[in-house]
Amino acid sequence: MVRGVYLLLILLVSCTLLASQPRRAVEIKVMSFNIRHGLNLNDEPNLRDILKIIDENKPDLIALQAVDSLIDKGKVQFQLRQIAAQTGMDYLYGVADKSENGSQGVGILSTWPFEKTQVIDLPKTAGSDPKVLLCGLVKPARGLTLRFCNSRLEYASVMDRALQAAYINQMLVNSVQPVLIGMDMGARPNEQPYFSFRKNWQDAAQGSQLQTWNEGLPGDRLDYIFALLNSRVRVKNYKVIRNYPRVSDHYPILATIEFW
C-alpha cells in the first residue's frame, strides 16, 4: 500500500514538472520567390540555379510565383513538378491563366504532405490578367497544423493590387489555423496594397530596407512573407538571398518562423 502511494506521488510530481516546462518552439523556414517563368535575366532556363538556392537554404515551405507549365514539341514542361522531383518535396500548383501553349500561375512546395488544398480566384477589373490565391494545409509537428498560402498580385494595376490584397486579408484573417503567406505583392510597404496587412499580420521583414527587386533601390520591397498575428508565432530571422543576382528579376526571400 505504502509503495503504491509512493509511486503515485512520483508520477504526480513528474507530470507537474513536465506541465510547467515551456513548450518547445517549432521552427519553420519559409521561402518566397518569383522565378520569372523559369528564365533568368539572359532568358535562359534558371531551374538549376533555383535548385541550388533551395539546396543551400533548405526551406521547409516554398512559395513560387510566375511558374509555367508549357507544351513544347508535344511534351509538357512543368517547372514546379521538375523542382519537386529534384527536391523530394510535395507540391501544389494554382493555375491563374491558360493559353494554347499551357498555363502559368503560382506553386507551393512543402516538406510535409498536404492535408487539404484550396485555389481561390482573386477579384480583378476588366482586361486585367486573372490571379489566384493558393493554400495548402500542412501538419509540421504534433499539435501544429497551419495554412500556407501563395499569391502573385496584378503588377499592371494599382487598383487591382489593392483590391486583391484586401480580398486575401478578408479570406484568411479569421482562419482557425495559423497562417503563413508568401507573396509577390508588386507594391512597396508605403503603398495601398500593403495597408491591408498592417493590422493583423506580421511582416517578416518589418523595418528592412533591402530591396527584393534587383533593379530597385533600397526600400523597394515587392515580395513578402507574412504571418497571421496570434500569441503563438514569432519571426526569428529574415534575409534576402542575393548571391544569385541574375537568376530572376526578383530576389528570393527567406524567413524562419517560430510557433509554440
N, C-alpha and C positions, 0 to 999 in steps of 0.2 A: 504493500500500500504506500509506504513512505517513498519507495523507489519510483513508483508511478507518479506521485505528486512532484517529485524532484525532476523527472523527465519532462513533465508538463510545464513546469516553471522555466526550464531551459528553453523549451520550444517557444513559449510566450515571449521571453526576453529576446530570442533570436529574431522572431517576427517583428517585434517592436523596433529593433535596431535596423533591420532591413527597410522597414517602412519609413524610418526617419532619415535614411540616406537620400541625398538628392538624386533625382533621375538623371542618368547619363544622357547627354545630348546626342542626337543623331545628326551627323554632318552629311550634307548633300552638295555635291559640286554641280553647278548648273552653267551651261554654255549657251550663248545665243549668237547666231552668225548668219548674215546674209551672204550666200555663196555665189551670187551673181550668175545664176543659171548654169553653174558648173564650168564657168570660164574665168580665167584670170584676166589681168589687165592687158595682156597680149592676145586675148581671145583664144587662148589655148586651154585644153582641159585642165582643171585645177583639183580634181579629186585626190590625186596623190598627195598634194600639199595639205588638203583638208584632213586626210587620214593621219599625216604627220602631226598636225596640230592636235587632233583628238588623242593620239597615242602619247604625246608629250605631256598633255594636261590631264588626261584621264577623267573627264567629266562623267557623272552618273546620269545626267539628263541633258539632252541637247535639243535646242530649238533651231531649226534651219529654215531660213526664208529664201525665196527665189529658187525653188527646187523644180527641176523639169523631169518629165517622163516623156521622151520623144521617140518617134518612129523613124529610124534611119536605115535605109536599104532593107526594109522589111523586118527589121529587128527593133525591139523596144529597148531603148537606153534609159533605164530607170535609175537615176542617180542615187536616190535615197536607198533603194534596195542594194545597190553596189556598196555603199558605205556601210550599211547594216551587216552585209555578208562579211566584210573585212574586219569589222569591229566586234562582231558577235552580239550586237545589241538588238533588241526588239525595236520595231519601227511602226509609225503611223504616218499616213500621207493624207493631207487635206487638199483636194483639188479646188483651186479657185477659178481657173479659166481653162477652157478646152478649145482646141483647134484641130484641123485635119492632120496636123503633124504630131498631136499628142496633147499634153496638158502641163500646166505649171501651177504651183501652189506652195504650201509650207509642209514641213516634216518634223516629226519628233522621233528621237532615238532615246531608248531607255535601257538601263542595266536590268531593270525589273520588268516582268511581263505586265501587260495592261489588263486591268480588271474590267474596265468599261472604256468606251471611246465615244467621242462626240465631234461632229463637224457642224458649225453654225454659220450660215450666210450672214455677212455684215451688211448694214444698210449702205446705200450709195445713191448719188444723184444720177440723172440720165446722162448716158455717154461715158461714165466712169467705168474702169475695169472692176470686175467682181472680186471681192476679198472674203476670206473666211477666218473664223476662229476655230482652231483645232485643239482639243483637250483629250487627255488620257488620264485615267485613274490608276495609280500605282501604289504598291504597299512596300516601302523601303525597309520597314522594321516592324516588329511586333508592337501593336498599339498605335502605329502611324500609317494612315492612308491619306495620300494627298492627290490633288488635281494639278497636273502640269499642262500648261496651255501655250500656244504659239500663234502669232499673227503677224502679218505684214500689212500695214495700212496704206491707203491710196497716196502715192507720192505726188501726184499732179494736182491735187485739190486740197487746200487747207480746210474747206468746208467738209469734205468727205472724211478727212483725217479726224477732225473734231467730232463729227457725228459717230464715226466708228469707235473712237476711244471711249466716248460716253456710253455707247451701247455695250462694249466689252465690260466696262466697270459695272453697269447695271446687271449684266448676266452673271457676274462672278462674285460681287461684293457680299452677297448673303450665303455663300457656299457653306455647307455644313463641314466640309473637309478644308484643311489648309490649302491654299492655292499659291503656286508659283507660275509666273508667266515670262517667257522670253518674247521680245517684240522688236521688229523694225518699225518704229513709230513714224519715222520720217519727220520728226519735229523735235525742236530743242526744248530744254526744260522751262524756258520763258515763253513758250508758245501755247496756244489754246488747247491742242490735243492732250498735252501733258497734264493740264489742270485737273482732268478727270481722275487722276491717280494720286493727287497730292494729299487727300484727306485719309483714305482708308488703306493706302498701300505704302510699303517701304521700298524706296528706290535703292537698289543695291549699290549704286554709285553716287549716293547722295553727297553733294559737295565736290565731286570730282570735276576737273576741268579738262580731262583727257578726251579728245575728240574720238569718235568711233567711226567717222567717215574720213577716209585717208586723204581727201582733198580739202578737208575742213580746217578751221582754225581752232585753237583751244576754246573749249566750251561747246563745240559743235557735237553734242551727243544726240545721235539719232536712234541709237539702239539701246535697249533697256532690259533689265531683269528686275521684276517686281515681286514682292512677297506680300500677300494679304496680311494686314496687321492683326495680330492677336497676341496673347501673353506667352505663346509657346514658340515664337520664331525670332531669330536674330541673324543679321548679316554679319558673318565673321570676317570676310575679306572680299575684295573685288579687284580685278585687274583688266586692262585692255591688252590683248595679245598683239604685239606689233613687230614680231621678228619674221613675219612673212608679209611684207608690205604690198606685194603685187598679186597676192592670191585672190583678192577681190577688191571692190571699191569700198568695202566696209571692213573694219577690224572685228575679229571675234572678241566677245567679252566673256568673262568667267567670274562667277561668284560662288563662295562657299556659304551655305545657309545652314543654320543650326535649328533643330526642333527638339523640344522637350516633351 
